[in-house]
Amino acid sequence: MTRSLSLLNLSQPTPTRLLRLMTFAMPFSFGVWMALFNNFAIEQGGLNGAHIGVLQSWREVPGFLAFGVVFLLLIIAEQRLAIWSLLMLGVGTALTGFLPTFTGLLITTMLMSIGFHYYETVKQSLALQWFSLEEAPVQLGRLMAIGSAASLLAYAWVWLALQVFMLPVIWVYVFGGGVTVSLALVALLTFPPYQSKVQQTKKLVLRKRYSLYYALVFMGGARRQIFVVFAALLMVQRFNFGADEIALMF
């Protein structure tokens, strides 16, 4: 993890360092949100499995509509869109603890989900534009390492906040979202706009020869919902796992 965090050296702003910063910022708040969500919704919001199912389905709507990014790119640069998406993710996470109702969670879930899905879409595009074919495998691997380190730190924060510091959940959410908001502001104010090495086509492209890949992505998403979302809900509802225990499992 130390090696992964050392890659975040920001002494000289470059496109690679910007990607590393954003790659760390996203999993931290998302990890905090995921680890706390089921316990928070059930214990403080008084929601049941049906409510959770609606909220999780609602969360995936921006992912399904992520192709809308191509229209946003007509009016805003990809780099700026990625940073603003991170800000939305962080704000949505930070506000979650203040709105422990079904309606409130619908609002904060949509806000953080738009930020998450639009950021993920644009980040992949930026990485492929800014890395050459020769350096892409190594750099993409480093980005994965940074993202994994951020997730581990997020889960560690949840466990420490609840077990050691005994903080209210609301402040665990605020800190998780605040880290992402702070890093997004650093990215916005520190890094200049970078030009793409590749001319982008701002339209939706579907290829028949990629149909197998599309199917695998679809099935991968379904598997993730079953094992990550509803399995965690089962642990909370049936076996009374606490948020700190869920964080350790993640």
C-alpha positions in Angstrom: 0.0 0.0 0.0 2.9 2.4 0.8 4.2 1.9 -2.8 0.8 2.6 -4.2 0.5 5.9 -2.1 4.0 7.0 -3.1 2.7 7.1 -6.7 0.6 10.1 -5.7 3.5 12.5 -5.8 2.0 15.8 -6.9 5.1 18.0 -6.9 4.9 18.5 -10.6 1.4 18.4 -12.2 1.2 16.0 -15.1 -1.6 14.1 -16.8 -0.4 10.9 -15.2 -0.4 12.4 -11.7 -3.8 13.9 -12.2 -5.2 10.4 -13.1 -3.5 9.0 -10.0 -5.1 11.7 -7.8 -8.5 11.1 -9.2 -8.1 7.3 -9.1 -7.4 7.6 -5.4 -10.3 10.0 -4.7 -13.1 8.0 -6.2 -12.8 4.6 -4.4 -12.3 6.3 -1.0 -15.8 7.9 -0.8 -17.4 5.1 -2.8 -15.9 2.5 -0.4 -17.2 4.4 2.6 -20.7 4.7 1.0 -20.8 1.0 0.2 -19.6 -0.2 3.6 -22.1 1.9 5.5 -25.1 2.0 3.3 -27.1 -1.2 4.2 -26.6 -0.7 8.0 -27.4 3.0 7.8 -30.6 2.5 5.7 -31.9 -0.3 7.9 -30.9 0.9 11.3 -31.3 4.6 11.0 -33.6 4.9 8.1 -35.9 2.1 9.1 -36.0 0.7 5.5 -36.5 -2.9 4.5 -35.3 -5.1 1.7 -37.8 -3.8 -0.8 -36.6 -0.2 -0.2 -33.0 -1.3 -0.5 -33.8 -3.0 -3.8 -35.4 0.1 -5.2 -32.5 2.3 -4.0 -29.9 0.0 -5.6 -31.9 -0.2 -8.9 -32.2 3.6 -8.7 -28.4 3.8 -8.3 -27.9 1.9 -11.5 -30.0 4.3 -13.7 -27.1 6.7 -14.3 -24.9 3.7 -15.2 -27.4 2.6 -17.8 -27.6 6.2 -19.1 -23.8 6.7 -19.1 -23.8 7.0 -22.9 -25.2 10.5 -22.2 -21.6 11.5 -21.5 -21.0 11.9 -25.3 -23.5 14.7 -25.3 -22.0 16.4 -22.3 -18.6 16.4 -24.1 -20.1 18.7 -26.6 -20.1 21.5 -24.0 -17.5 20.5 -21.4 -14.0 19.0 -21.7 -13.4 15.5 -20.5 -10.9 16.5 -17.9 -13.2 19.0 -16.4 -16.2 16.6 -16.5 -14.2 14.0 -14.6 -13.3 16.4 -11.8 -16.9 17.8 -11.5 -18.2 14.2 -11.4 -15.8 13.5 -8.5 -17.2 16.5 -6.7 -20.7 15.2 -7.2 -19.7 11.8 -5.8 -18.1 13.4 -2.8 -20.9 15.7 -2.0 -23.5 12.9 -2.4 -21.5 10.7 0.0 -21.0 13.5 2.5 -24.7 14.4 2.5 -26.0 10.8 2.9 -25.8 10.8 6.7 -27.9 13.9 7.0 -30.9 12.4 5.1 -31.8 9.0 6.7 -35.1 8.7 4.9 -36.2 6.9 1.8 -36.7 10.1 -0.1 -33.4 11.5 1.2 -31.5 8.4 0.2 -33.1 8.6 -3.3 -31.6 12.1 -3.6 -28.2 11.4 -2.3 -27.9 8.0 -4.1 -28.7 9.6 -7.4 -26.2 12.4 -6.8 -23.3 10.1 -5.9 -24.3 7.6 -8.6 -24.2 10.2 -11.4 -20.8 11.3 -10.2 -19.5 7.8 -9.9 -20.7 6.5 -13.3 -19.8 9.6 -15.3 -16.4 9.8 -13.7 -15.7 6.1 -14.4 -16.7 6.5 -18.0 -14.5 9.6 -18.6 -11.5 8.3 -16.6 -11.1 5.3 -18.9 -11.2 7.5 -21.9 -8.7 9.9 -20.5 -6.3 7.1 -19.5 -6.4 5.7 -23.0 -5.8 9.2 -24.5 -2.9 10.2 -22.2 -1.0 6.9 -22.1 1.0 5.7 -25.1 0.6 2.0 -26.2 4.0 1.2 -24.7 3.3 2.7 -21.3 -0.4 1.9 -21.0 -0.1 -1.6 -19.4 2.2 -0.4 -16.6 0.3 2.8 -16.0 -3.1 1.2 -15.9 -1.7 -1.4 -13.5 -0.5 1.4 -11.2 -3.9 3.0 -11.3 -5.5 -0.2 -10.3 -3.0 -0.5 -7.4 -3.8 3.1 -6.3 -7.6 2.4 -6.5 -7.2 -0.8 -4.4 -5.2 1.1 -1.8 -7.8 3.8 -1.6 -10.6 1.2 -1.1 -8.6 -0.5 1.7 -8.0 2.8 3.4 -11.8 3.6 3.2 -12.7 0.3 4.8 -10.1 0.8 7.5 -11.5 4.3 8.1 -15.0 2.9 8.6 -13.8 0.2 11.0 -11.6 2.7 13.0 -14.3 5.4 13.1 -17.0 3.0 14.4 -14.9 0.7 16.6 -12.1 2.9 17.9 -13.3 6.5 17.7 -16.9 5.6 18.2 -18.0 8.3 15.8 -21.6 8.8 14.6 -22.2 7.4 11.2 -23.1 10.9 9.9 -19.4 12.0 10.4 -18.0 8.9 8.9 -19.9 9.8 5.7 -18.8 13.4 6.0 -15.2 12.5 6.2 -15.4 9.9 3.4 -17.1 12.4 1.0 -14.9 15.3 2.2 -11.7 13.5 1.2 -13.0 13.1 -2.3 -14.3 16.7 -2.5 -10.9 18.0 -1.3 -8.9 16.0 -3.8 -11.3 17.0 -6.6 -10.7 20.7 -5.7 -7.0 20.1 -5.7 -7.3 18.6 -9.2 -9.5 21.5 -10.3 -7.2 24.2 -9.0 -3.8 22.7 -9.4 -3.8 20.9 -12.8 -4.0 22.9 -16.1 -6.1 21.6 -19.0 -4.3 18.9 -20.9 -4.7 18.3 -24.6 -5.6 14.8 -25.9 -3.1 13.0 -28.0 -6.0 11.4 -29.9 -8.8 13.1 -31.8 -12.0 12.0 -30.0 -15.3 11.1 -31.8 -18.1 12.6 -29.9 -20.8 10.1 -30.8 -22.1 6.7 -29.6 -20.4 3.8 -31.3 -21.6 0.2 -31.2 -19.7 -2.6 -33.0 -21.2 -6.0 -33.7 -17.9 -7.7 -33.3 -17.8 -6.5 -29.7 -21.1 -8.2 -28.9 -19.4 -10.8 -26.7 -17.7 -8.1 -24.7 -21.0 -6.3 -24.2 -22.6 -9.5 -23.0 -19.8 -10.2 -20.6 -20.0 -6.7 -19.1 -23.7 -7.1 -18.7 -23.4 -10.4 -16.9 -20.5 -9.1 -14.8 -22.7 -6.2 -13.6 -25.5 -8.7 -12.7 -23.0 -10.9 -10.7 -21.7 -7.8 -8.9 -25.2 -6.8 -7.8 -25.9 -10.3 -6.4 -22.7 -10.9 -4.6 -21.7 -7.4 -3.5 -25.1 -5.6 -3.0 -27.6 -8.2 -1.9 -25.2 -10.6 -0.2 -24.1 -7.6 2.1 -27.8 -6.8 2.7 -28.4 -10.4 3.7 -25.5 -10.2 6.2 -27.1 -7.2 7.8 -30.7 -8.3 7.8 -30.4 -11.9 8.6 -27.2 -12.2 10.6 -27.1 -8.7 12.2 -23.6 -7.8 11.0 -22.5 -4.3 12.0 -21.1 -1.7 9.6 -17.6 -2.3 11.0 -17.9 -6.1 10.3 -19.2 -5.4 6.7 -16.2 -3.1 6.2 -13.8 -5.9 7.3 -15.5 -8.3 4.9 -15.1 -5.9 2.0 
